[in-house]
Amino acid sequence: CFLIGPARQIKMMFDKVRIVATIVYLAALVATLIVAFKHMLAVTIIMVVVQFLALTWYSLSYIPFARAFVKRTAMAMV
């Protein structure tokens, strides 16, 4: 957002490549706030982890072939 401006960043967030990660991140952000205000510590921690994973997946979309590499690596570990 700092380098390209907020309008372009929002437009890029809703590209077809990033839309799922964006929606999951925003939903997890809202859910984290809700459960945190209800003092549900375990669920809050889970939602923070979901936020981190969604933001990581979103960030990987900017690196060519990064998502494919992560998918292959994860499948190889299973």
SVG drawing of the C-alpha trace seen along z (x, -y; Angstrom):
<svg xmlns="http://www.w3.org/2000/svg" viewBox="-18 -6 27 44">
<polyline fill="none" stroke="black" stroke-width="0.4" points="0.0,0.0 2.9,-2.3 4.6,-1.8 1.7,-1.7 -1.1,-3.6 -4.2,-2.4 -6.5,-2.4 -4.2,-0.2 -3.6,2.1 -7.3,2.6 -7.8,3.3 -4.9,5.9 -6.4,7.5 -9.5,8.5 -7.8,9.9 -9.0,13.4 -5.6,14.9 -5.8,13.2 -9.6,13.0 -9.8,16.1 -6.9,15.2 -8.2,11.7 -11.7,12.9 -10.3,15.4 -8.0,12.8 -10.7,10.2 -13.1,12.7 -10.5,14.0 -9.7,10.4 -13.3,9.7 -13.7,13.0 -10.6,12.4 -11.9,9.1 -15.3,10.7 -13.9,13.6 -11.2,11.4 -13.9,9.1 -15.8,12.1 -12.6,13.2 -12.3,16.6 -8.5,17.0 -8.2,20.4 -10.4,19.3 -8.6,16.0 -5.3,17.7 -6.7,20.0 -8.0,17.0 -4.7,15.2 -3.0,18.3 -5.7,18.4 -4.9,14.7 -1.2,15.4 -1.7,18.2 -4.1,16.2 -1.7,13.3 1.2,15.6 -0.7,17.2 -1.7,13.7 2.0,12.6 3.1,15.6 0.8,14.7 3.3,11.8 6.2,14.2 6.2,16.1 5.7,19.9 5.8,19.5 2.4,20.9 3.1,23.9 6.3,24.5 4.6,24.4 1.8,26.7 4.4,29.2 6.4,29.0 3.3,29.5 2.2,32.5 5.7,34.0 5.6,33.7 2.3,35.6"/>
</svg>
